[in-house]
Amino acid sequence: MSRKFIRFVSVLLVLSLALGSGFALIQAQDEPIKIGLSFSDFATERWKNEEVLMRQLLEDLGYEVISQEANHDVVLQNNQIDNMVTQGVQAIIVIPEDGDAVSTAVDNAAEAGVYILSYDRLIKSPNIAAYLSFNNVEVGRQQALGVLSALDIDGGEWTAENPVRLVKLGGSPTDNNAILFRQGQDEILEPYVEEGIIEVVADQWVDNWDATNALRIMENILTAQNNEIDAVVASNDGTALGALQALSAQGLAGVVPISGQDATADGVNSIVRGELTVSILKDIRDLSPLAVELIDSLVQGEEIPELEEYTMAELTNDETVEGTVMAYFLPVYQVNADNAYELVVESFFQSYDDVYRDIPEDERPPVPEEMEAESEG
């Protein structure tokens, strides 16, 4: 963990204490307040990292943390949330496997007086205390823009007579974020589709965001299309890297532009190797501390002026969904070969060695000065 990040977390904690957080109150009690962490899975790279960070921040504030992972099992996640309520938690941060299915346990928890923070993925219940995420529609816009930029979509090569043959790989259909990513993607793609400049030759969703599923799907698409694919808009790094295995087998990796998301170590390494075209940086180092700060404020009964009210209809892109929730959204950033070093490495989001592994030393940029100083220290 970098010094810069440690300083960032320390400042947050000091500010929280200065503003009268519940730390002193918690320590004064005989028993610490219990907070639950409910994760859909740990197969996705980022979730375990965020579990470790949130646990540390909550424990530093004096809370007792009960953390569980559902391994993509919606019934198990509901049971785990019910069990946390039975154990006396006052709040739960939930990363839902299925935003619809988990609402049963969430509604029961809210009725029992437990604060529910819907983390990154939306729980489709107006009974959640708050929803904290990134601007997920903008994620989709940036994915599509990155792919179209790589194609030089407005450069004259692509016409109604010679359209881009494009594949859409959506995320898990049970994840509301996947719907919002698609909304943003389509905002960018649809005008070209309507003009006939883009032809969508395949449109599929990838269960559980699983790279193996994406590999199989892309193999089938390539077979059906005789490998005549010009671009792929995939919704995260895992699915993109799975699809890239299929593209690589046909000599198309680095030829067919493809998008991802999360700026994972593997994803950014693929970018600097010239395979993955673009990923979207959602800086979880901002999201996890904010989640802890929100939970602390909720438990202590403090107002949270940063939250804004949104309708469920606009958050789900479904006009039939009723109710409103309080939410806060963080910005996102497009990562490509031109800015990966600055956005991902120099910011210490991913390590230099992970991003540039297998890249010859004479083709690597210099190690950031602060990183060199830390290694020497």
N, C-alpha and C positions, 0 to 999 in steps of 0.2 A: 504494500500500500504506500503511495507516494506521500511525501511531506506535504505537498500542496493539498492533497485530499484530506489528510489528517487535520491540517489547519482549517479547511473548510468545515469539517464536521465539528471541530472544537469550537469554532465561532458560533455555529448553530446552537450548540449546547449551552454556551455561555449566555447567548441572547435569550435562550429559553428560560434559563435560571433567572436572568435579570428581569424578565417580564413576569416573573412570579409563577413559573411552571409548578407542576405538582410534585417536584422532587422532594422538597422539604416535608410536604404533607404526607407523601408516601412513606418516607423514612420514619415519620413520627408514628405511623400506625404499627400495630403489632404484626400484622400480616400485610405483605405487599399486594398491591392491586394486580390482578391477573389480566393479561392481554393475550389474545389468540392470534396466531398466524396460520391461515389456511391456504395452502398452495395446491393448484391443480396437478402439478407434476414437478419433477426435478430433471426430467429428460431435456427440457429446454435449457440451454446454457445459462441464461440470465437468472433464472428463478432461484437457484441455490445461492448464487452470489448475493442476491437481494435478501434472501432469508438470513444469511449470516450478518449482513449489514444492519437490517432492521432489528434483529435480535440484540446485537451489540448496543445499538442506540437506545432501545427500550430498557435494557438491563442497566445501562449507564444512568438512566433516569429513575431507577429504582423499581421498575416493574418486574413482575415474574412473567415469563413468556412461556406459553404453551404453543408449540409449533407442530403442524402435521402436514403431510403431503399425500394426495389422493391417487397418484399414479394413473391419471386420466379416467378415474372411476367416479361418475357423478353420484351414484348412490353412496359410495364410501365418503365422498366429500360432505354430503348432507349429514351422514351419521357422525362424522368427525366434528362438524359445527355444532350439532345437537349435544355431543359429548362435552365440548368446550363450555357450552352454556351450563350444563350440569355441574361442571367443575368450578363455576362461579366467575367466569371471565366478565369483565365490564365492557370490553370492546374486542372486535375481531377485524383484522385486516384480511380481506378475502381476495384471492386471485382465482376466479371461478373457472372450472372446466367447462361448464355450460351455464351461461348467464340466465337462461330460463329455468333449468332444472334446479339450480341452487337456491332459487327464490323461495322455495318451500321452507328450507331450514333457516334462511335469512329472515323471512317474515316471522317465524316462530321466535327467533332470537330477539328481533326488534320488539316483539310483543312482551318479551321477558325483560325489556329494558336495556338490552345490550346494543351498544353502538356498532354499526357495521360500516366499515370503509371499503368501498369497492375499488380495488387497486388495479390500475392499468386496463382491466377488462370490465365492462359494464355488467352489473347484476340488474336484471330487468324487474326491479321492484322499487316502487316509490317509498318503501320503508327504510331504504339505506340512509345512513346519516350523511354520507358524502361520497362523491365519485372523484377519484384523482387519476389522471392519465395524461397522455400526450395528445397533441392535435392529430388525431388519427386520420381524418380526412386529408389533412395536409401531407401525411405520410404517403398516401396513395397518389396524390398529385405529384410529389417529388419523385416517386418511383417511375411513373409514366413519363415525366419530363426528362428524367435521366436517360431512359431508353430511347425516347424520340430524339433527344439531342445527339446521342451516339449514332443514330441512323441518319442525322442531318435531314429530318423529315421535310423541311421546307426548302431543301437545296435543289429541287427540280428532278431528282432521280425517280422519286416516287410519285406515281400518277394513278388515275383510275384504270389506266391500261396496264400499269405495272405497280400494283398495290403491295404494301407491306403485308406479308403473311404472318400474322401475330397470334401468339398463344397467351391466354390468360390462365395463370395458376393462382387461384384464390387460396386463402388459408383455411383453417378448420371451420366448417359451417356452423359449429356450435359456439364460436367465439364472435361476439358482436363486433369486436375490432376488425375482423376480417370483412364484415359488411361495410364498415366505414372506410377501410382501405380501398375497397372496390368502388365505393362512391367517389372517392378522390381520383382514382385511376380513370374512371369513366368520364369525369368532368374534362379531363385532358384528351382522352382517346376518342370520345364520341364525335366531336366535330370532324375529325379525319375519317371516321367510319362512315359518317353521313355523306361525305364527299367522295367516298369510294377509294380514298388514298390508303386506308387500312382495311384489310379483310381479316376478321377474327376467325381463324380456322379451327380453333379449339378453345373451350372455356370449361375448366374443371376446378373443383375444390379439393383440397388435400386434408383428409381426416387427421386430426391431432397434430397438424403442422409437421408431419413425419417425413423425413428426407427419403426414406425407403419408399413410401407411397408416391412421393414426387418423382423419384427415379422411374418407378414402374409406369406411372402415368405418362411421363415424357417419352419413354421408350415406345409406348403404344401410339402416341401422337406422331412421333417421327416415322414410324412404320406406315401409319395411315396416310401421311402426307409425303411419303417418299423423300423424307429429309428436307423438303422444301419449306423451311421455316426461316423467317427473317428476324424475328424478335420475340422475346418472352418477358411478360410482366409477371414476375413471381412476387409473393407478398412477404416473404422473410428470407433470411440467409439460409436457414435449414432447407426449406423447400427449393430455393434457388440452387444450392450446392448439390442437392439430389438430382435436380434437372440437369445440372452441368455434367454430372457423370454420364448421363445418356447422350448429351451433346458431344462430350469429349470422345465417346466411343465412335462417333460418326465424323470426327474431325471438325466439329463445329464450335468447340469451346474457344472463346476469344474472337470468334467470327460473328456469332449471333448475340447481339446485346441482350442482357438479362439483368433484372433488378432483384434486390434483396431488401433486408431490413434488420436492424439491431446493431450493425457495425460489430459483429462478433469477430473474434480473433481469426477464425477460419475464413469468414467472409471478407475481411479486409486484406488478409493474406492473398485471397483469390483475386481481389481487385489489383493489388500491386503486381501480381503475376500476369495480369492482362486477361483474366477470364470473366469474373463477375464484373459487371459494368458499374453498378451503383448500389450502395446500401444506404439506409437511413439511420442516422445516429439519434437515438433517444437516450439521453444521458441519465442513466439510472442513479447516478450519484446525486442527482438533484431530486429524483422522485422518492427514493426511500427515506431520506431525512425529512422531506415534506410530509410524507405519510405519518411518520412518527410524531412530528409536530402537530399534525391535525388530530391524531388520536389523543395526544396529551391534552390538547385544548378541549376536545369533546368530553373527555373524562373529568376534567377540572371545571367544566361548565362555562368555559370562556367563549366569547364571540369569535368568529372567524370571518373577518370582513372580506378576505380574498375570494371566498366562495361566491359563485353566481348561480342563479336558478336557470335550469334548462328543462325543456319538456322531454319526456321520454320519446316522443315522436321524432324530434330532431336528432336525438342521440342514437336512435336505432335506424333512422331513415325509413321508418314505418309509421304511417299516419294513423294506424289503428291502435297503436300502443298508447295508453293513457297514463297520466300522472306527471309529476315533476320531481327533479332531484337537484341538490346543490352540488356543484362541480367546479373543478379547477383544471386547466390544461396547460401543459408546458410546451415550449417550442421544439421543433425537430430540425435536423440539418442533413442535407444531401452529402454523402461521402462518395468521392470518385477518385480516379488515379491522380488527379491534379491536387487534391486537397487532403488526401488520406493522412499524410504525414502531419500536417498542421492540426487537423481536427481530432485525429484519433491518437497519434503517437505523442506529439508535443503536449497534449492535454492529459496524457497518462490514462486515457480511457482503455487502451490496450497497450501491452508492453511492446517495446521495439523488437525484441527477439521473436515474439510470437507473430508479429505482423510481417517481419522480413525473414522468417525461417525459409530455408531452401533458396534464398536469393543470394547469388554470388556477392561477396563482400564489395567488390569493385562496382557493383550496380546498386548498392544501398546508399541512401542518404546518410549524413553523419548522425551519430547518436546525439540526442538532445543534451545540451550542456548540463542541465539540472540532473538528468538521469545519470550522466557520467559522474557527476559529483557525488550522487548517492551511492553508486557502486564503489567508488573509491573510498567513501566514508565507511 
